[in-house]
Amino acid sequence: MSSTITESYVDIPNGVEARVEEKRVTVSGKRGSITKDFWHTSINIGLQDRRLRFWTESSRKRERSLVNTLAAHTQNMIKGVEEGFTSRLKMVYVHFPINVRVEKRQVSVQNFVGERKPRFAKIVGDTEVKFEGDDIFVSGIDIEAVSQTAANIQQITKIRRKDLRKFIDGIYVYVKE
């Protein structure tokens, strides 16, 4: 079976530093530093001048598609240390006002649909959660941590076993930046 080289490049902009140690990629910029370990892949990673190179000599479809996936992850890391990521959530309630607080590394939602017990959502990584009126801002440099934290907050206010057309209460993601 013949082998072909599949490769992808990611340019590193000015103001951003990247390091590759075996299969661990570290990107640092003005907002912080992110490290991802791609040990589980058979993709080769190299740093040439101001470009990261991802390549494989395998002819298997899985490895060839993984090249672009790792490049996209690294592109998100670069965007995160330059600009950061933000998800905006909206608190929607009809009768019972929702009270939201940050306690340690979790978000507490109280008085959801009149419930007495609070509900808790985990804050993942170095993500920051801020409130402004009925809006919740989840921000950070790691897109995966920001998205997972926003999903955790939305998930704990999911209505079950009721008509969703009538019971619209909850916290919903409405903007991803």
C-alpha positions as CSV (number, residue, x, y, z in Angstrom):
1,M,0.0,0.0,0.0
2,S,1.4,3.4,-0.9
3,S,1.6,6.2,1.6
4,T,0.9,9.8,1.0
5,I,1.8,12.8,3.0
6,T,-1.1,14.8,4.3
7,E,-0.1,18.1,6.0
8,S,-1.6,21.3,7.3
9,Y,0.1,24.5,8.4
10,V,-0.9,27.1,11.1
11,D,0.7,30.5,11.0
12,I,1.7,32.0,14.3
13,P,1.0,35.8,14.4
14,N,3.2,38.4,16.0
15,G,2.8,38.6,19.8
16,V,2.1,34.9,20.1
17,E,4.7,32.3,21.1
18,A,4.4,28.6,20.3
19,R,6.4,25.6,21.6
20,V,6.2,22.0,20.7
21,E,7.6,19.3,23.0
22,E,7.0,15.8,21.6
23,K,3.2,16.0,21.0
24,R,2.5,18.8,23.5
25,V,1.7,22.2,22.0
26,T,1.9,25.3,24.2
27,V,0.7,28.7,22.9
28,S,1.1,31.8,24.9
29,G,0.1,35.4,24.2
30,K,-1.1,38.6,25.9
31,R,-4.1,37.0,27.6
32,G,-2.4,33.9,28.9
33,S,-1.1,30.5,28.0
34,I,-2.8,27.2,26.8
35,T,-1.2,23.8,26.6
36,K,-2.8,20.8,24.8
37,D,-1.3,17.3,24.7
38,F,-2.0,15.4,21.5
39,W,-0.3,12.2,22.7
40,H,-3.2,10.0,21.6
41,T,-2.7,10.8,17.9
42,S,-0.2,9.4,15.4
43,I,0.2,12.8,13.8
44,N,3.6,14.5,13.6
45,I,3.9,18.0,14.9
46,G,6.8,20.4,14.1
47,L,7.6,24.1,14.4
48,Q,9.3,25.7,11.4
49,D,10.0,29.4,11.5
50,R,6.6,31.0,12.5
51,R,4.5,28.1,11.4
52,L,3.3,24.9,13.0
53,R,3.2,21.9,10.7
54,F,0.9,18.9,11.3
55,W,1.5,15.9,9.0
56,T,1.1,12.2,8.6
57,E,2.4,9.7,6.1
58,S,-0.5,7.3,6.7
59,S,-3.0,6.6,4.0
60,R,-5.7,5.8,6.6
61,K,-8.7,8.2,6.4
62,R,-8.8,8.7,10.2
63,E,-5.2,9.9,10.4
64,R,-5.6,12.2,7.4
65,S,-8.7,13.8,8.8
66,L,-7.0,14.2,12.2
67,V,-4.4,16.5,10.6
68,N,-6.9,19.3,10.0
69,T,-8.6,18.7,13.4
70,L,-5.3,19.3,15.3
71,A,-4.7,22.4,13.1
72,A,-8.1,23.7,14.0
73,H,-7.6,23.1,17.7
74,T,-4.3,25.0,17.5
75,Q,-6.0,27.9,15.6
76,N,-8.5,28.1,18.4
77,M,-5.7,28.2,20.9
78,I,-4.1,31.1,19.1
79,K,-7.4,33.0,18.9
80,G,-7.9,32.4,22.6
81,V,-4.6,33.8,23.7
82,E,-5.0,36.8,21.4
83,E,-8.7,37.7,21.9
84,G,-10.4,35.2,24.2
85,F,-13.8,33.6,23.9
86,T,-17.2,34.8,25.4
87,S,-20.6,33.1,25.6
88,R,-23.6,35.1,26.6
89,L,-26.5,33.5,28.3
90,K,-30.0,34.9,29.0
91,M,-32.1,34.2,32.1
92,V,-35.7,33.7,31.0
93,Y,-38.4,33.4,33.6
94,V,-42.2,34.1,33.7
95,H,-43.3,34.0,37.3
96,F,-40.4,33.0,39.7
97,P,-37.3,35.3,39.3
98,I,-34.1,33.2,39.0
99,N,-31.2,34.1,41.4
100,V,-27.7,33.2,40.1
101,R,-24.5,33.3,42.1
102,V,-21.0,32.1,41.8
103,E,-19.9,30.0,44.8
104,K,-16.3,28.8,44.7
105,R,-15.9,27.1,41.3
106,Q,-19.6,26.5,40.6
107,V,-22.6,28.5,39.6
108,S,-25.7,28.3,41.9
109,V,-29.1,28.8,40.5
110,Q,-31.8,29.4,43.1
111,N,-35.6,29.8,42.9
112,F,-35.7,28.1,39.5
113,V,-39.4,27.5,38.8
114,G,-40.1,28.0,42.5
115,E,-37.8,25.2,43.7
116,R,-36.4,25.4,47.2
117,K,-33.2,23.5,46.5
118,P,-30.5,25.3,44.5
119,R,-29.1,23.7,41.4
120,F,-25.3,23.8,40.8
121,A,-23.2,23.9,37.6
122,K,-19.5,23.3,37.5
123,I,-17.1,26.0,36.2
124,V,-14.5,24.4,34.0
125,G,-10.9,25.5,33.8
126,D,-9.9,29.2,34.2
127,T,-13.3,30.4,33.0
128,E,-14.8,33.6,34.5
129,V,-18.5,34.0,35.0
130,K,-20.0,37.5,35.4
131,F,-23.6,38.8,35.7
132,E,-25.2,41.9,34.3
133,G,-29.0,42.1,34.8
134,D,-30.5,39.0,33.2
135,D,-27.4,38.3,31.2
136,I,-24.6,35.9,32.2
137,F,-21.1,36.3,30.6
138,V,-18.9,33.3,30.5
139,S,-15.4,34.2,29.2
140,G,-11.9,32.7,29.0
141,I,-9.0,31.8,26.7
142,D,-9.9,28.1,26.2
143,I,-12.8,27.6,23.9
144,E,-13.6,24.1,25.2
145,A,-13.7,25.3,28.8
146,V,-15.9,28.3,28.0
147,S,-18.3,26.2,25.9
148,Q,-18.5,23.5,28.5
149,T,-19.2,25.9,31.3
150,A,-22.0,27.6,29.3
151,A,-23.4,24.2,28.5
152,N,-23.4,23.2,32.2
153,I,-25.3,26.3,33.2
154,Q,-27.8,25.8,30.4
155,Q,-28.2,22.1,31.2
156,I,-29.1,22.5,34.9
157,T,-32.1,24.6,34.0
158,K,-33.5,22.2,31.5
159,I,-37.2,21.6,32.0
160,R,-38.2,17.9,32.0
161,R,-41.7,16.2,31.8
162,K,-43.5,19.5,31.1
163,D,-44.8,21.2,27.9
164,L,-41.8,23.2,26.6
165,R,-44.2,25.6,24.7
166,K,-45.6,26.7,28.0
167,F,-42.7,26.4,30.5
168,I,-40.0,28.5,28.8
169,D,-38.1,29.2,32.0
170,G,-34.4,28.6,31.9
171,I,-31.0,30.0,31.1
172,Y,-30.1,29.9,27.4
173,V,-26.9,30.5,25.3
174,Y,-27.7,33.2,22.7
175,V,-24.4,34.6,21.6
176,K,-21.0,32.9,21.1
177,E,-18.1,35.3,20.4
